[in-house]
Amino acid sequence: MVYVTYHSGNNSTELMKSNDDEFVTLCINAREQACSLQEHKNDDNSEWLESIRFPVDSTEIEEFEKLFYQHNPDIEPQPKNNPLSGSKVTLPLGEVLFEFVYADFDSLYKEVKVSLRMYEDIDLPNADNEVLEMINRYRIYRNYKWLINHLAFGSTASALFPPAIMQYADLAAAMLDYYKYLIMLQKEYRDILEFCFESKYYSEVLSDMTPSARYYLYRKINKMPPFVEFNEEQRLIMGDKKSPADYDFSAFADFAQEHDIDAATLIYFHNYNHNPVIRYRCESLHEFLELELNKLIEYNVNLKCCERCGQWFTYKGNYDARYCNRIHLGELRSCRDLAAEENYKKKMAENKAIPIYRKYYRRYSARVKVNQIKKNDFKKWKYEALVKRDECSAGNITTEEYIDWLEGCFPNRKRKEK
């Protein structure tokens, strides 16, 4: 289960992976068996958490685990089934969907296929009861955890919903099916994004339609229901702390006693504002991707394809968006910064007036340093030279005319003959 909360004020998505299934194998009836079957007690989750390129907050689950093992000293600490269990990931609305549709699952699956040769299926006995069945599934997951994570952690969305391999499943076939499932979802949502948001996609037909209308047209064309259902619930979250106020402690004590609540909890609710928030419960990757898409449409978020990397990104409507602000693998700067540098270099290469201006700027600034040209004269020249440079760039004067003018500004030396 993944709990999803949307914050419309800053268009962000907060994801929390439930930890309900983390200690199911450590229940009273299966503690001894589960611990004895644990084969990778020193598993390190940091490798997988580091592959998530968005901030991961694991504070709550770390406190939960600490208390759990304190109250159960006979159980040896174990790595989580899912490294993200109990953690929160907060990121801009739409980014988790975009990251998924552009994830390189092809390369990851090729590596998984090579690694499959090093694994052998475990010959487990038939499960006589639910406890043994649970333990068998637990052991299979532990043995093949690396294979599953290596493919699932190709994106944040898929990492939140890893596959479950059944007890007697063929591992190679199961991993192939999972890979095909990811590729199928990638294609589906790439097609939907293009159909709903691409301005050039059948523009003569769709340009006057909103993304919402285009989406439901897409569903009609693909014989999908005209409605989408999600598991929604409302909860209270702690807000800002109120201004200090004097308490009527006797009234608080009477209230707490009458309503069977401790005074500390009552004071906590009195001191902090609590606001109702809608959150969604997603049980599958497909369900979550559908929710993210619907929120992009509901919040009327502006989408565009980056002209440098070709990937979708969101932008505010008050500036000309041509490039995304993502830093891709192998690069140190975003597409926006790299495109600005590339466009500048291109402009410099195409504009013959700029290197001419630079040449004379260096020449005359050197004369300023040795007092051959006065600073005020140089400052006046610089302004006029920039104006002439722009005229030359615009084609109003030729480069030869520009050079002749520059040579005549401080005629204390002869121009060299070509």
Secondary structure, DSSP 8 states (H G I E B T S, - for coil): -EEEEEETTTTEEEEEE--TTTTGGGSGGGHHHHHHH---TT--THHHHHT--S-EE-HHHHHHHHHHHHH-TTS-----SSTTTT-EEEEETTHHHHHHHT--HHHHHHHHHHHHTT---------SSHHHHHHHHHHHHHHTHHHHHHHHTTSHHHHHS-----TT--HHHHHHHHHHHHHHHHHHHHHHHHHHH-TTTTHHHHTTS-HHHHHHHHHHHTT--S----EEEEEEEEEEE-------HHHHHHHHHHTT--HHHHHHHHHEEEEEEEEEEE-SHHHHHHHHHHHHHHTT-EEEE-TTT--EEEE-TTS---S-----TT-SS-HHHHHHHHHHHHHHHH-THHHHHHHHHHHHHHHHHTTSS-HHHHHHHHHHHHHHHHHHHTTSS-HHHHHHHHHTTS-SS-----
